Amino acid sequence: SLEMSSSPIYVGQDKESVVLFEFTIADSIAADVVKRAKAARYVIVSDEHVWKACGETFMGTLEAQGVKVLYKLIPSGESSKTRATKERIEDWMLEQECTRDTVLIALGGGVVGDLTGFLAATYMRGIRFVQIPTSLLAMVDASVGGKTGVNTPKGKNLIGSFHQPVAVYVDPLVFHTLPDRQFNNGMAEVIKCACIRNPKMFEVLETRSEAVLARDPELVLYLVRESIAIKAQVVTEDYQELLGLRGILNWGHTVGHAVEALMQPEMLHGECVSIGCVKEAALSRALGHLHPSAVGRITRCFQLYKLPVVLPPHLDVDAMMRGMAVDKKNTDGKLKCVLLSGIGTLFEDKASPVDAQLMRLVIAPCVQVHPSGPISGSVRPPGSKSISNRVLPLAALGKGTCSISGLLHSDDTQRMMECLSLLMEHGDSALEWVEGGSVLRVNGCGGALRCPSKALYMGNSGTTARFLTSVVCLVPEGEILLTGNPRMCERPAADLVEALKAH
């Protein structure tokens, strides 16, 4: 069973903002707004889609409280989140003679919330506002924490202010009104929160995805509350991001924002963040902080919610690196990124400096390897036949002697060693067990492979088939037959063969 409180969540050292869950847009939010934020008039900012769905109904409930209400609509979508849109609304409010005792109401998704919050922060040097998020993404992310802003051609949210809403109203009835893609879009931020602070919540996301996607009311509300609670705690401790702690909420966004800047409007924010989280998890793994199995779990979790985990193939890496160069977490011209050391555990409670070249390597669609001379040294692969069968051909193709300790003894690695012996000029003597059979010494051929005198028998070793098929393409001439047992002959290999033919 899930432990879930029904009490409000407060944000800020002085509880200046509150997140409420017991009111609905259709009947009860309006009365609480008027009670909590008394004003001479209320101005609703919404977008065209949301207004058709619930705007007029909400405005009617607000007018029923006996207050004066105005509304302003903006076109739906990220393209409205600009300085020009903000200026048009400001001019209209001045024409309507809105004064400092006006309360703004953001009724919509993240675009409406960010824009309205920034408008409230600057209009007559700051007026009050409330958030009524109508998307899952806005509920767990944009509406909470007081970050407001607009986009520029240089990037997202680069112009803005910190300005806390008086209240945020999360209407649980909204969950069932969202299209699947929009719901999954919001789930990206939920998964992000679990990855940085809540391993128990991550397990729920892993094991109960079908119920979540079916919009189980109790389960979805639990995930939303937990996500908001994580953000509220972080924001309370580091409201204006002076300590660096608030930057942890930006995990996945260094890469994610760079993707989003290049992929709008085709991709949604959460879809870009999903890719960003997977790539930044891979970055943590590359730095030695995160176990490969954790990267796999994170990747599979995003996939459970039908979110993308790979970069679109046509994205330009240089353009992405330029986008990341102006990320708000960077300092002194150094790229910074939030790193994980485990699921629910951070490497440090702030963004860490990372090598830009390593980031480029992580996001690059392919890597070109250049020979670097003889390799004299030793390696110790983990107990995995897949990794062992990667290490063996690399050591064989290298120039120099490589000692491999802890090599997994299995039929698969034995098949790979037998096949490599047939391809290498010195045959069996190129691979030699030493130190009582605990270390395999490989005398690399420097890529000088020969055409074997007989077929290469791989048994039923799938890893040998995958990696050796590529290796034999380096043999300068001759015909090579790869074979195995009956089961091996049934394995699908068309994609690999076609890729090798193409190159």
Disulfide bonds with the S-S distance in Angstrom:
none
